[in-house]
Every structure is written in structure tokens, then in C-alpha cells.
Amino acid sequence: MKSSIHFSPKDMINASLLFFVVHGAQVGVGIHGFQRIVYQDAKQDAWISVILAGLATHIVAICMIKTLEIYGSNDLYGIHQEVYGKWIGNFFNVIYILYCGIAFFSVLRNYIEVIQTWIFPGLATWFLSGTLLLITIYAFTGGLRVIVGVAFFSIMLALWIIPMLLFPLKYAYTEGLYPILEADISSILKGAKSMAFTIIGFEILQIIYPFVKDKENVKKNVHFSLLFTTVLYLVLMLVSLTYYSEGKLEKTIWATLTLFSFISFPFMERFEFVAICFWMLIILPNLCLYLWAAYRGAQRVFKISGTKFVWIFSILVFIATVIIQSRTQINTINTQFGHIAFYIIFVYPIILLFIAMLKKKFTSKKEQNNEKV
């Protein structure tokens, strides 16, 4: 079964912009406190876990790109229909739509919690949720090129935050990294798995790939973006390990934000307030891309219009953000979603590539036999 995909010329993008799309989708609320989660598993060898998680993204990205190349100008939703057939394929598509929806909700709810904890404890959840949803809807209605533009500017305007990490290094001590390889390999691998919630986002490639003009340049831009993200997380982890005393990191929920809280200028005492407010620009690509990816699937499976989908989606997310209130509930969702994301993003693409290659081989032999007959 061949799936038809309709492209609008105004939605086509250059492969070079994939650097900003992939990195913009990967860096979000997880960066606020991933250090504690990984440190609980790998202790001072947590930086090795970050490297392994980064390597895993490159391996999975290779599998994703090879699968996409087999089916030419089809996205993941179309590939599901071609590999499994209409009904089973749509079942997998619905699962992926739900995944995008949960990812969207998780990013939104975690950011709201950060704002309420650090800056405005009395600000209502419904107000913050509604405001962020309206901003996301506004960007979404502009189309894919506007969403990619949001990702581009979010990265370019946020680069100034990276040099701020030099301030905590004044109080760093390298003893926090020793002894190296004290943790066993299973603990280090477990720490790498714990990075799943933080480092996901690059799977958006499976949806945006058909909209790339120069597909021959996809690989280098995607891998460069993944490398940049891995280096960023590695630097953050190394700074945190050398800054926090032994055991302190395990008790610090938002390690990155706490690092910023020690930065002050004569004209600005609470730098973390600026960083948190500015972080809205950083999570906006997360929200827009997951919303767009969910819409692409819903459009294919349910034939729903963009306007109807975005409002139904937003109302459901709004209700969920208001219902989920406690830190325990949010943490449980993060943990469970991290486990689910690991299998959907790091395991399933490898299985899908294997199935796609087998089907291609079987189809090629069948076509050859038909030609002989």
C-alpha cells in the first residue's frame, strides 16, 4: 500500500536547519536537573553515562535515517502503514501520537512547576498553562517554517547562557570526579538509560524528514546537532560533579538552576530568575515540534483539520496540567515516561529498521519473480 503525502512548498526546509530542529527538540526542561537522576545510578562516573547516552543517540539516528531512506519521502506514520498495513500501522501511529502528547504535557508541566517553585509560588497553574498553550498555538498555526524559525532563534538567543557556567567553576574541585570507573558497568549503563527523558527529542527527525529539500545533507547536520547536545550535557555534568560536594548533588533536584543561583552581578542579584524566564524561549521549540508531530499523525489517521486538532489537543493538555499538581505526581510521570521513551526512541527504531529491511528484501525477490514470469 502506497501512502500519499501532500507537501506545501512553503513548508520545505533546508537540511542545515535540522541542526536547530534536533537540538531545539532535545534541550528542554530535562536539562534543569538531569544530573541528580544520573548521579543516583553512576555516582562520580555519571559523566561516562552521559557520553554513552550521546553515543546511543547517534546509533539510533543512523537506524532512523536508514529506515527513512528506504521509504523515500514518507514519514514514520506512512512507514508504519507500509510496513504493517493500514490497521496495524494506524495502531502504532496512535501510540506515537499519544507519545507526542505525553511528551508535550511533560515539558509543559515541568516548566510550570519550575516557575511556581522558583519565582511565582502563588501563580495559578491554569494561568501559566493557558498562556504557554496560546503561545504554542500561535506558533503552530504559522506552519512548519515558523516552528523551525522558533527553534533557530531559541538556540541563537540562548547561547549567552553557556558562558555563565564559568562562574561555578571558580569553586570547583576535580576530586569530585575521582575515583574514575568506581561504579560497575551495569550502574553506568543504568545511568545512561536514565538520560532518556533528558536527551530525547531527536526522534522528530522521523516526522520532519520528508520536508527536507536536500536529503543528502541530512546525516551530517543531524549528527553534528546530536554531538553539540551531548557536549552541552557533558559539560553541565562535569561542572556539577566538580562543584557540588559529595552527596549534595543527589539531594539537589534542579542542579543546573542551583548553579545559576550562585551567579550575581552588580546590576542583577538573582540571575536564576532571568534564566528561568528566558527558558520559555528554549522549551517553546519542544512544545511546537511535539504538537506538530502529533498533528501529522492525527491528520493521517483521523483526517482531522489542523484547527480542530490543535484545540482538542490543547484542551486535553490544559485539563491534565490542572489535575496533576503535586511534585510526587509529576516525578512519577517523568519516571514512567522516561521508561516508555527509552523503548520507543532507543529500541523500537532498531527493530523497525530490521523489519523494513526484511520486507524490502522480500518485496524485491517477489518483484524479480514476477518479472521472470
C-alpha positions in Angstrom: 0.0 0.0 0.0 1.4 3.4 -1.0 0.6 6.3 1.2 0.2 9.7 -0.5 1.8 12.7 1.2 0.9 16.2 0.2 3.7 18.8 0.6 3.4 22.5 0.5 6.4 24.3 -1.0 6.3 26.8 1.8 6.9 24.0 4.3 10.0 22.6 2.7 13.2 23.4 4.7 17.0 23.1 4.1 18.9 20.2 5.8 21.1 22.7 7.5 18.1 23.8 9.7 17.9 20.3 11.1 20.8 21.2 13.4 18.5 23.7 15.1 15.4 21.5 14.9 17.1 18.4 16.5 19.0 20.4 19.2 15.9 22.6 19.9 13.8 19.5 20.4 16.4 17.8 22.7 17.2 20.6 25.1 14.2 21.4 27.3 13.2 21.0 30.9 15.2 17.9 31.4 18.4 19.9 31.5 17.3 21.6 34.7 18.0 18.6 36.9 19.2 15.5 34.9 22.4 15.4 37.0 20.7 14.1 40.1 19.0 11.3 38.3 22.1 10.1 36.6 24.3 10.6 39.7 22.0 8.3 41.7 22.9 5.4 39.4 26.5 6.1 38.4 27.8 8.4 41.1 31.0 10.3 40.1 31.1 8.2 36.8 27.9 9.9 35.7 29.8 11.8 33.0 30.6 8.5 31.4 26.8 7.7 31.3 26.2 11.0 29.5 28.8 10.1 26.9 27.2 6.6 26.4 23.7 8.1 26.1 25.1 10.5 23.5 26.6 7.7 21.5 23.3 5.8 21.7 21.6 8.8 20.0 24.0 8.6 17.1 23.4 4.9 16.7 19.6 5.3 16.8 19.7 8.3 14.4 21.6 6.1 11.9 18.8 3.5 12.1 16.1 6.2 11.8 17.8 7.7 8.7 18.3 4.3 7.0 14.7 3.4 7.5 13.6 6.8 6.1 15.8 6.4 3.1 14.2 3.0 2.3 10.8 4.6 2.0 11.9 7.8 0.3 9.6 10.7 1.1 7.5 9.0 3.8 7.5 9.9 7.5 7.2 7.5 10.4 3.4 7.4 10.2 3.5 6.4 6.5 6.2 3.9 7.1 4.0 2.2 9.8 1.2 1.9 7.2 3.5 0.5 4.6 5.3 -2.0 6.9 2.4 -3.3 8.9 -0.6 -2.5 6.7 -3.4 0.1 7.3 -5.0 -1.2 10.6 -1.9 -2.4 12.5 0.1 0.6 11.1 -2.5 3.0 12.4 -2.4 1.3 15.8 1.3 2.1 16.0 0.6 5.6 14.7 -1.9 6.2 17.5 0.7 5.0 20.1 3.2 7.5 18.6 0.6 10.3 18.7 -0.1 9.6 22.4 3.7 9.6 23.0 4.0 13.0 21.4 1.1 14.2 23.5 2.6 12.9 26.8 6.0 14.4 25.9 4.3 17.8 25.2 2.4 17.6 28.6 5.6 16.6 30.4 7.6 19.5 29.1 4.8 22.0 29.8 4.0 20.7 33.3 7.6 20.5 34.4 8.3 24.1 33.3 5.2 25.3 35.1 6.5 23.6 38.3 9.9 25.3 37.9 8.2 28.8 37.6 6.0 28.2 40.6 8.8 26.8 42.8 11.5 29.4 42.0 9.7 32.6 41.0 5.9 32.8 41.5 4.7 30.3 44.1 1.3 31.9 44.1 0.7 32.0 40.4 -2.1 29.7 39.3 -1.3 26.6 37.2 -4.2 27.3 34.9 -3.0 30.7 34.1 0.6 29.6 33.2 -0.7 26.6 31.3 -3.2 28.7 29.3 -0.6 31.3 28.5 2.0 28.8 27.3 -0.6 26.9 25.2 -1.8 30.1 23.5 1.8 31.0 22.6 2.4 27.5 21.2 -0.9 27.5 19.2 0.1 30.9 17.7 3.5 29.5 16.5 1.9 26.2 15.3 -0.7 28.0 13.1 2.2 29.6 11.3 3.3 26.3 9.8 6.4 24.3 9.8 8.8 27.0 8.7 7.6 29.2 11.6 8.2 26.4 14.0 11.7 25.8 12.6 12.3 29.6 12.9 11.4 29.4 16.5 13.9 26.6 17.0 16.6 28.6 15.2 16.1 31.8 17.3 15.7 29.9 20.6 19.2 28.4 20.1 20.9 31.6 18.8 19.4 33.8 21.5 20.2 31.3 24.3 24.0 30.8 23.5 24.9 33.5 26.0 23.8 31.3 28.9 26.6 28.7 28.2 29.5 31.0 29.3 27.7 31.6 32.6 28.9 28.1 33.6 32.4 29.5 34.0 31.2 31.2 37.2 30.6 28.0 39.2 34.0 26.7 38.1 35.7 29.2 40.4 34.5 26.9 43.3 35.0 23.6 41.5 37.3 20.8 42.8 38.4 18.0 40.5 38.4 15.5 43.4 34.6 15.2 42.7 35.5 13.1 39.5 37.6 10.5 41.3 38.0 7.6 41.5 37.1 7.1 37.9 35.3 3.9 36.9 34.4 3.1 40.6 30.9 2.3 39.5 30.3 -1.1 37.8 29.3 -1.2 34.1 25.7 -2.0 35.0 25.4 1.2 37.1 26.9 3.3 34.3 24.6 1.8 31.8 21.6 2.4 34.1 22.7 6.0 34.4 22.8 6.3 30.6 19.3 4.9 30.5 18.2 7.5 33.0 19.3 10.1 30.4 16.4 9.0 28.2 13.9 11.7 29.4 16.6 14.4 29.0 18.1 13.5 25.7 15.0 12.6 23.6 13.6 14.9 21.0 15.8 13.9 18.0 13.0 11.4 17.1 11.3 14.4 15.5 13.6 13.6 12.5 11.2 10.7 11.6 8.4 13.2 11.1 10.2 16.2 9.5 12.4 14.2 7.1 10.0 14.3 4.1 10.0 18.1 4.3 13.8 18.4 3.9 14.9 19.6 0.4 18.5 18.3 0.3 18.2 14.9 1.9 21.8 14.1 1.1 22.9 16.6 3.8 20.6 15.2 6.5 23.1 12.9 8.1 25.9 15.4 8.8 23.5 18.0 10.2 21.7 15.6 12.5 24.9 14.0 13.8 26.5 17.4 14.4 23.4 18.5 16.3 23.5 15.4 18.4 27.2 15.9 19.2 26.5 19.5 20.2 23.8 18.4 22.6 25.9 15.6 24.1 28.8 18.0 24.7 26.5 20.5 26.3 25.1 17.9 28.7 28.6 16.5 29.3 29.9 20.0 30.3 27.0 20.5 32.6 27.5 17.2 34.3 31.3 17.8 34.7 30.7 21.2 36.2 28.1 19.8 38.6 30.3 16.9 39.7 33.2 19.3 40.4 31.0 22.0 42.1 28.7 20.0 44.4 30.3 18.3 47.4 29.9 14.5 47.7 26.2 13.6 48.3 25.0 17.1 47.7 24.2 16.5 44.0 22.0 13.6 45.0 19.8 15.9 47.0 19.6 18.8 44.5 16.5 18.5 42.4 17.3 21.3 39.9 21.1 21.2 39.8 21.5 23.4 36.8 19.2 26.1 38.2 21.0 25.9 41.5 24.3 26.5 39.7 22.8 29.7 38.3 21.6 30.8 41.7 25.2 31.4 42.7 25.8 33.9 39.9 25.3 37.5 40.6 26.2 40.9 39.0 26.2 44.4 40.5 23.0 45.1 38.4 21.4 41.7 39.0 21.4 39.6 42.1 19.1 36.7 41.2 20.4 35.5 37.8 18.4 32.3 38.0 15.2 34.3 37.7 16.4 35.6 34.4 17.5 32.1 33.3 14.1 30.6 34.2 12.1 33.3 32.4 14.4 33.0 29.4 13.9 29.3 29.4 10.4 29.7 28.0 12.1 30.5 24.7 14.1 27.3 25.0 11.1 25.0 25.7 9.0 26.6 23.0 10.5 24.5 20.2 9.9 21.4 22.3 6.2 22.2 22.6 5.8 23.3 18.9 7.6 20.3 17.4 5.7 17.7 19.6 2.4 19.4 18.8 3.2 19.5 15.1 4.4 15.8 15.1 1.2 14.7 16.9 -0.9 16.7 14.3 0.9 15.0 11.4 -0.1 11.6 12.8 -3.7 12.6 13.6 -4.1 14.1 10.1 -3.1 10.8 8.5 -5.1 8.5 10.9 -8.2 10.6 11.6 -8.2 13.0 8.7 -8.7 15.9 11.1 -8.1 19.6 10.3 -5.3 21.5 12.0 -7.6 23.9 13.7 -9.9 21.3 15.2 -6.9 19.1 16.3 -4.9 21.9 18.0 -7.9 23.0 20.1 -8.9 19.5 21.1 -5.2 18.7 21.9 -4.7 21.9 23.9 -7.9 21.5 25.9 -6.9 18.0 26.9 -3.4 19.1 27.9 -4.8 22.1 29.8 -7.1 19.8 31.9 -4.2 17.4 32.6 -1.9 20.2 33.8 -4.6 21.5 36.2 -5.3 17.9 37.5 -1.7 17.0 38.1 -0.5 19.2 40.9 1.9 17.6 43.4 5.6 17.1 43.0 5.1 13.3 43.6 2.7 13.0 40.7 4.9 15.0 38.3 8.0 13.0 39.3 6.1 9.7 38.8 5.0 10.8 35.3 8.6 11.8 34.5 10.0 8.5 35.6 7.3 6.4 33.8 7.6 8.5 30.7 11.4 8.1 30.7 11.0 4.3 30.7 8.5 4.4 27.9 10.6 6.9 25.9 13.6 4.6 26.2 11.9 1.8 24.4 10.0 3.9 21.8 13.0 6.1 20.9 16.1 3.9 21.6 14.8 0.3 21.0 11.9 0.5 18.5 13.8 2.3 15.6 16.3 -0.5 15.5 13.5 -3.2 15.4 11.7 -1.1 12.7 14.8 -0.9 10.5 15.3 -4.7 10.8 11.6 -5.3 9.8 11.8 -2.7 6.9 15.0 -4.3 5.5 13.4 -7.7 5.6 10.3 -6.5 3.9 12.3 -4.7 1.3 14.3 -7.8 0.6 11.2 -10.0 0.4 9.4 -7.4 -1.9 12.4 -7.2 -4.2 12.6 -11.0 -4.6 8.8 -11.1 -5.3 9.1 -8.4 -8.0 12.0 -10.3 -9.6 10.0 -13.5 -9.7 7.0 -11.7 -11.2 9.3 -10.2 -13.9 10.6 -13.7 -14.8 7.1 -15.0 -15.1 
